[in-house]
Amino acid sequence: MIPEKLAKVLNIVYEKLNNKVYWVLLGSTSLAIQGVTLEPHDIDISTDKEGIAKIDKLLSKFRTQKPEYSSTDKFKSSRGLYNIEGIQVDVMYDFYYKNKNGKWSKPRQRNPTLIEYKGMNLPVLTLQQEFVNYKNMGRLEKAKKIKEAMTKS
């Protein structure tokens, strides 16, 4: 279930980005739209090298962090942060995660599919792709919820 405020912000993002730049909705918002039982609190977007600069221009009035390389012990990417009506929007390019073997891996992001949600055709990864990504990241609780949603559909 997507909170009303987050759905409103997702619509703003959609209006700004749709048909202007390559982008894919990831993470909890994408999962919730596809029937995974969880409540998202932010919006995660993946893009390509050209897209991160274009998205930064399109969302510039909401920017809280200009796109730059950042890393933790588990994740690394170029990312920009935006705040739209109190909802964080995280835009990533060249995202890597540390897999269960301790090596850096890129998540699968092939051929996003479009999903209709409240009049928007949102580019998302399939639940199967998200399941593999979350499992490989060692985020097994979310992987389990994704698997449950896949068996329901």
C-alpha positions in Angstrom: 0.0 0.0 0.0 1.3 3.4 -1.0 0.6 6.3 1.3 -1.4 9.1 -0.3 1.4 11.7 0.1 4.0 9.4 -1.5 1.6 8.7 -4.4 1.2 12.4 -4.9 5.0 12.9 -5.0 5.4 9.9 -7.3 3.0 11.7 -9.7 5.1 14.9 -9.5 8.3 12.9 -10.4 6.4 11.1 -13.2 5.3 14.4 -14.7 8.8 15.8 -14.5 10.6 12.7 -15.9 8.2 10.8 -18.2 9.3 10.7 -21.8 12.2 13.1 -21.1 14.9 10.8 -19.7 15.7 7.1 -19.0 14.6 6.2 -15.5 13.5 3.1 -13.5 11.6 3.1 -10.3 13.2 0.7 -7.8 13.0 -0.3 -4.2 10.1 -0.3 -1.8 7.8 2.0 -3.8 8.2 -0.2 -6.9 7.7 -3.3 -4.8 4.5 -1.9 -3.1 3.0 -0.9 -6.5 3.6 -4.5 -7.7 1.8 -6.0 -4.7 4.6 -6.6 -2.1 3.2 -6.1 1.4 5.3 -3.2 2.8 4.9 0.5 3.3 7.4 2.7 1.4 8.6 6.0 2.7 10.8 7.2 -0.1 11.3 6.9 -3.9 14.4 5.3 -5.4 15.2 5.8 -9.1 18.0 4.4 -11.2 19.2 6.0 -14.4 22.1 6.1 -16.8 25.1 8.5 -17.1 23.2 11.0 -19.2 20.1 10.6 -17.1 21.5 11.6 -13.8 22.4 15.1 -15.1 19.1 15.5 -16.9 17.1 14.4 -13.8 19.1 16.8 -11.7 18.1 19.7 -13.9 14.4 18.5 -14.0 14.3 18.2 -10.2 16.7 21.1 -9.4 14.2 23.1 -7.3 13.8 20.1 -5.0 17.6 19.3 -4.7 19.1 18.6 -1.3 22.3 17.0 -2.6 23.8 17.5 -6.0 24.7 14.2 -7.7 28.0 12.9 -6.5 29.8 9.7 -5.8 29.1 8.2 -2.4 29.8 4.9 -0.7 29.2 2.9 2.4 30.5 -0.5 3.4 27.5 -2.0 1.6 26.6 0.3 -1.3 28.3 2.7 -3.7 26.9 4.9 -6.5 26.7 8.3 -8.0 23.5 9.8 -6.4 21.5 12.9 -6.0 18.9 13.6 -3.3 15.7 15.6 -3.6 13.0 16.4 -1.2 9.5 16.8 -2.6 6.8 17.7 0.0 8.8 15.9 2.7 9.4 12.7 0.7 13.0 11.9 -0.2 13.7 11.0 -3.8 17.0 9.2 -4.3 18.4 9.1 -7.9 21.2 6.7 -8.5 23.6 5.9 -11.4 26.3 3.2 -11.5 24.9 1.5 -8.4 26.8 -1.4 -6.8 26.2 -3.4 -3.7 28.4 -5.7 -1.7 27.2 -9.3 -2.3 27.1 -12.1 0.3 30.7 -13.1 -0.9 32.0 -9.6 0.0 32.4 -8.6 -3.7 31.0 -5.6 -5.4 28.1 -6.4 -7.8 25.8 -4.5 -10.0 22.0 -5.3 -9.6 20.1 -6.7 -12.6 18.3 -3.9 -14.3 17.5 -5.3 -17.7 14.5 -4.4 -19.7 12.3 -2.5 -17.3 8.6 -3.2 -17.7 5.8 -0.6 -17.5 3.2 -0.9 -14.8 0.1 1.2 -14.7 -0.5 2.9 -11.4 -3.1 5.7 -10.9 -2.9 6.7 -14.5 0.9 6.6 -14.7 2.9 4.1 -16.8 5.8 3.5 -14.4 9.1 1.8 -15.5 9.9 -0.8 -12.9 12.0 -4.0 -12.6 10.0 -7.2 -12.5 9.5 -8.8 -9.1 11.7 -11.7 -10.3 14.6 -9.2 -11.0 14.0 -7.5 -7.7 13.9 -10.8 -5.9 17.3 -11.8 -7.3 18.7 -8.4 -6.4 17.5 -8.3 -2.8 18.6 -11.9 -2.3 22.1 -11.2 -3.7 22.3 -8.1 -1.4 21.6 -10.3 1.6 18.3 -8.4 2.3 16.5 -11.7 2.9 13.4 -10.3 4.7 12.5 -8.2 1.7 13.4 -11.0 -0.7 10.9 -13.2 1.2 8.2 -10.7 0.9 8.8 -10.4 -2.8 8.7 -14.2 -3.2 5.3 -14.2 -1.4 3.9 -11.6 -3.8 5.2 -13.5 -6.8 3.4 -16.7 -5.6 0.1 -14.7 -5.2 0.1 -13.4 -8.8 
